[in-house]
Amino acid sequence: GSGGGSGSSSGSGGSGERLEFQEGPAGSGEFFLPDSIKLGLGDFIFYSVLVGRAAMYDLFTMFACYFAIVQGLIATLLLLGFYHKALPALPISIAMGVVTYVGSRIFLEPLVQQMTTHNLMF
């Protein structure tokens, strides 16, 4: 017999929730949580399309969208920890990325261009 290979640890907060740890490949000594956070390939495709579209316009807009998407992912992870249930990864990140894309193209880009033509610095 293999001896089971799974131990358990009680969850935090005294809710009686138990986390089951599963053993990795034989002899590796690694354990993983079966309910780990996963992003599908579709999520990365949507993120890359938005950042790619922003890169076609301007490098500044691309970096702004990239950081907005990362902030959206962090917000999703915080909500995941708060609600303790599965949440979609796309809505917050894409909404923040699109708002940043539109905002930087319509408002921030003309402001920066105007400031550089008049030799103004922040």
Secondary structure in CASP SS format (residue, H / E / C, confidence):
PFRMAT SS
TARGET T0000
AUTHOR 0000-0000-0000
METHOD secondary structure of the structure
MODEL  1
G C 1.00
S C 1.00
G C 1.00
G C 1.00
G C 1.00
S E 1.00
G E 1.00
S E 1.00
S E 1.00
S E 1.00
G C 1.00
S H 1.00
G H 1.00
G H 1.00
S C 1.00
G C 1.00
E C 1.00
R E 1.00
L E 1.00
E E 1.00
F E 1.00
Q E 1.00
E E 1.00
G C 1.00
P C 1.00
A C 1.00
G C 1.00
S C 1.00
G C 1.00
E C 1.00
F E 1.00
F E 1.00
L C 1.00
P C 1.00
D C 1.00
S C 1.00
I C 1.00
K C 1.00
L C 1.00
G C 1.00
L H 1.00
G H 1.00
D H 1.00
F H 1.00
I H 1.00
F H 1.00
Y H 1.00
S H 1.00
V H 1.00
L H 1.00
V H 1.00
G H 1.00
R H 1.00
A H 1.00
A H 1.00
M H 1.00
Y H 1.00
D C 1.00
L H 1.00
F H 1.00
T H 1.00
M H 1.00
F H 1.00
A H 1.00
C H 1.00
Y H 1.00
F H 1.00
A H 1.00
I H 1.00
V H 1.00
Q H 1.00
G H 1.00
L H 1.00
I H 1.00
A H 1.00
T H 1.00
L H 1.00
L H 1.00
L H 1.00
L H 1.00
G H 1.00
F H 1.00
Y H 1.00
H C 1.00
K C 1.00
A C 1.00
L C 1.00
P C 1.00
A C 1.00
L H 1.00
P H 1.00
I H 1.00
S H 1.00
I H 1.00
A H 1.00
M H 1.00
G H 1.00
V H 1.00
V H 1.00
T H 1.00
Y H 1.00
V H 1.00
G H 1.00
S H 1.00
R H 1.00
I H 1.00
F H 1.00
L H 1.00
E H 1.00
P H 1.00
L H 1.00
V H 1.00
Q H 1.00
Q H 1.00
M H 1.00
T H 1.00
T H 1.00
H C 1.00
N C 1.00
L C 1.00
M C 1.00
F C 1.00
END
